[in-house]
Amino acid sequence: MPTLAVWLMGLIGPLVLQALLAAGFGLVTVVGADTAVTALLDLVSQNVGLLPNDLLSLMALAGVFQALSFIGSGIVARVTWQGWSSIKKLVIK
């Protein structure tokens, strides 16, 4: 029986290692993209305070702030999708 256990570990071990490495790579990519987009949106929101109140009201009525949020969410969603697709390619060959 020890030969069966050794054979199974030899078969499953590299797959588990590859899956863990791929998941770690995807997680780092997603967290990095989320941090970058959040920093960019924070920078925009800090600098928007420098605009005149009338322009801010017009921008709010036009939905500019919701649009910026949607764009940031879309970027993070795209990076997440791409990260999980790359994980699938690395794990399933």
N, C-alpha and C positions, 0 to 999 in steps of 0.2 A: 503493500500500500504506500510506502514512502515515495515510490516512483510516481504514483498517480498524483500525490500532493505536490511534488516538485514540478511535475508537468503542468498542473493547473496554475500554480503560482507563476511559472514561466510564461504561461499564456495570458493570464489576467493582469499580472504585474505591470507590464509595459502599457497596457491599455488604460489602467487606472492612473498611472503616472502621466501619460499624455493628456488624459481628460483633465486632471488637476492643473497641469501647466496651461492648457488652453483656457480653462476657466479663470485662472489668475490673470492671464494676459487680457482677456475680455473685460474683467473687472477693473483692471488698472486703466484700460482705455476709456471705459464708460465713466469712471470717477474723474479722470482727467478732463474729459470733455465737459462733464457737468460742472466742474469747478471753473473751467475757463468761461463757459457761457454765463454762469452765475456772476463771476467777476465782471464780465462785460456789461451785463444788465445792471449791476450795482453801480458801475461807472456812469452809465447813461442816466440812471435815476439820480445820482448825485449832481450831475451837471445840468439836468433839466431844471433844477431849482434856480439856476442863473437866468432863465428866460422870464420875460414879462408875464404877469398874471393873465392878461388877455390872451396871449398866445398859448399859455398852458391850458386855459379853459377851452379854447378852440381845438387844441390837440386832443383833449379829453373827450370832447363831443365827437370828434372824428374817429375816435377809437385807436389812436396811435399807440397808447400804452398796452392795450390788449393785443394789438398786432405785434408789438415787440415781444410780448410774452409768448405768443403763438410761434413766432419765428425761433425764439430760443428753445422752446419745447420741441419744435420740429428738428432742430439741429441735434439735440440730445437724443431724440428718438431715432434719428438716422444713424448716429454713431453707435447706439445700443444695438440696433438691428444688424449693422455691419459687424460689430464685435461678436454677436451670437452666431452670425453666419460663418465667421472665420473659425469659431470654436467647433462648429459642426463639421467644417472641412478638415480640421486637424484631428478630430476624434474619429470621424467616420471616413475611412479611406476606401 
